[in-house]
Amino acid sequence: MQPVERIILGIDPGLANTGWGIVHQSGPRMTCVAYGCISTSSSSSLSLRLRKIYEQITAVVQRFQPTCVGIETVWFGQNITAAFATGQARGAALVACASEDICVEEFSPSQIKLAIVGTGSAEKEQVQYMVKQVLGLDRIPSPDHSADALAAAICFATHALDGRRLKRASGQ
């Protein structure tokens, strides 16, 4: 049996800041390829902000050619307005991935924390520390949106190893 070999894109969606991270998985080993953050200005119109997220995620996909994506779901909490804005940013990122027919898996914040730290109620700092450890990085990725995106990619790798059939962006 061949070990799993793939490039995973992790996305931490947000209207102001959408983090992205690329992880190379070879069997159980994972390494960080690249990461970054797409920032949009609140002074820009919603449509321009969403277009920027779409275009830049598309550019990341075209540059790194990931075979799969792990993306965080929207957590509503107390701020419904922020949740809607995050959902719109998430939609722009999902359309960019669907345009390239990439396998997409969605994870809640607690699923990501559980996969990285071992508890779904982990603090943000614990997740960031474990991302650094798992990927063998010299420092915690910054900004924190990038670390969260790398965590989503790691979560994809750990969940996908269980043999489940993953959904494809095209619905196949």
Steps between C-alpha positions, in 0.01 A plus 500: 500500500639840392527765770269799453676775305313828455502876521229634732368857506361616833274803518393710800232722347426856607390813320774719649761221503493164323793283598636232269764233545652231280609171659679215323402161639708189437355214702475618860761774446390857433705804404407861444542619142364855530246712681353846489203722569265685268398829662220720376416854605169584663500817287461286185162377382393149595513386138859621456606335826346167394658527154842551659457186714383301197785621277773448758381152603485417128860622463611284797326197348658558160847553647510206743259256327346351816307177457270569796377773733412515868288806585361617831123529533334814632462527876208726590571579865349828614568714190260403222616788276860378513384146429321612182809690383716193570252282313524725195880490506483123542272482196748695287779261604283194433411624151872548426562137605197369313618676184810280511300184592690442824386255768361708792434393858347733758589499870358680801738696724466230768584221250815688399602558862437133580715386205788734588502513880291201606215702649224692325515777759869585452612861520622680188857510635500121548391448137770737375768325707397156372494620137861611550591163655318275249647683201848540651500879463749734664222731619123523519357612163386861495246642474290260708260455206782321317562270797126422510503420128795263545305339786208441261737332253643278776145414606423394143804271500407334828133456407568382145724222629197318637402385150178693462399597149544874480262739325616667181430861427323397179257282695638175354 
